[in-house]
């Protein structure tokens, strides 16, 4: 059954309050619900239970809510890292975006982003099936340069580093999204090739360069 | 003049709107377009920010607000956003005008490059470079063969006797004669050290350095050594000043300017002053220790140990940001002889104009000190220190020389060694102490200029007792173990 936006938002709030903040239940008034439809939909699908003024997630509701949260935070990650969306708009846009990511598509994005662990605000992203699979087989679409094996080729997907001077360094090296890179060597330092130029960089910089692998590109 | 058909690069809406609003508010005269001023401000250019404060009266705060608002609306620095857009445009232009073929040249060079950057083969290569470049060419050939030839033949047999003869006949006073041709004479000590000992050693070093530099070996060495250098608060890039320090620490101290953070500059300056022997000193030390491989090994081992230990401690103590390592690795090239010679010549010219005056000054000071008895006093102070390290008293003169130039000091040891006064454990101990000992006058001056009085003073005050302390410990260990050298 397709849940409507408002219903998904309720599930999200319930997940954050009960699973992450470990409150027992959430008061109905706290959910700020306008209209009866979303609640009815959730009750009908047996996602939530209401006793008095208290709302809880049911056994069926919990994985569904976890998925909504996961999609929301993956969407935030995607907006921030790949599409370069502005900070204050991320949450808002992600709310709309998450509804577009039905199951399957969220796994693709998770793979693309290299199974990120936290959203741009630092909250953890619940892991999906693809993340568990990833632990046994390591074929990523996007991975930091530091995790590539020697000789692997790709193009820079995005650059992610909290330190602006590292970003500045990469800019001055001409390493930007779309630049072709390959890993020449990884020990004792990383050597990467881009166009006709080789650079030696340390682990910190190699970790900031996320590469969309060429082999994976052809598989898709 | 800009061509009239320049095209303006358009950025995204929110940047463009910020630029337009800033454009409207700017009143001052910046000598560049208002759009450029706006772009620089948005990217957080400190210089532009300063100018803005100076030139804008009413609009300053409003502009600041636009800048900070725009900045906070992006999750990445604006310089990144701008660079992305520029890159996009560059790519568009390039695609229309440039076509390129995959290069296939340089298979051997590429293979050699990999071999140099692989630690398993790279470290042996480093030792080969050090052995042939530094030890054989600078040490044995420069400091041995060439020095022998120039010192004993050119100066010893021709110049010195001739000048001594000439001056003793012209100048009737013994005191003045000594100024030029005495024990500390400007000609017999200053000039003959400069030309007979320093010139051949420094020349051979600069030849080796130019070859290494032009071949593209240094970035590969930097890549190999980055991890070790991170442990002593530096990064791989520091190999350039460090390797240059083996030529001339003074020159290397100036080169620390290329380092990114103040922290790295201070640590490099300290290590150059303390551990890295300059080529002149190195040549003389190779010459006096070459008789015993074990002595040379002990000397080198102690220096490496001190480098790592002091570097590690300095990295813990000296505050500041850790710099990250990145360096372009150019293709390996066979150096051109003409380039190598030109570089060597230019460096030698610089070296001699900087250094020769100090040699002469040092001779004059030594002559004055001898004359006034000041040096006898200093030597009296040094003697117990020297004895403390188990060294013969005569070495205190070498340490006194060392105040003026480290190589002077080493050359002083060379004399003592030739005279048979210094050998075995005391020789190694004095070589180590003198290498660690206070840098030469020129280096101290450059340290003052580059690092400021406080840092330079702190470095000197640390080095002085530390050098003697290491000498003392080394002597204690070697004699206790009963090492025979």
Interface residues (C-beta under 8 A of the other chain):
Chain A: X80 X84 X85 X86 X87 X88 X89 X90 X120 X159 X164 X165 X166 X167 X168 X169 X171 X173 X174 X176 X177 X178 X184 X185 X187 X188 X189 X191 X196 X197 X198 X199 X200 X201 X202 X204 X205
Chain B: X14 X72 X73 X74 X75 X76 X77 X79 X80 X81 X83 X84 X87 X91 X103 X114 X117 X118 X119 X219 X220 X222 X223 X224 X226 X227 X230 X235 X236 X321 X324 X325 X326 X327 X328 X329 X330
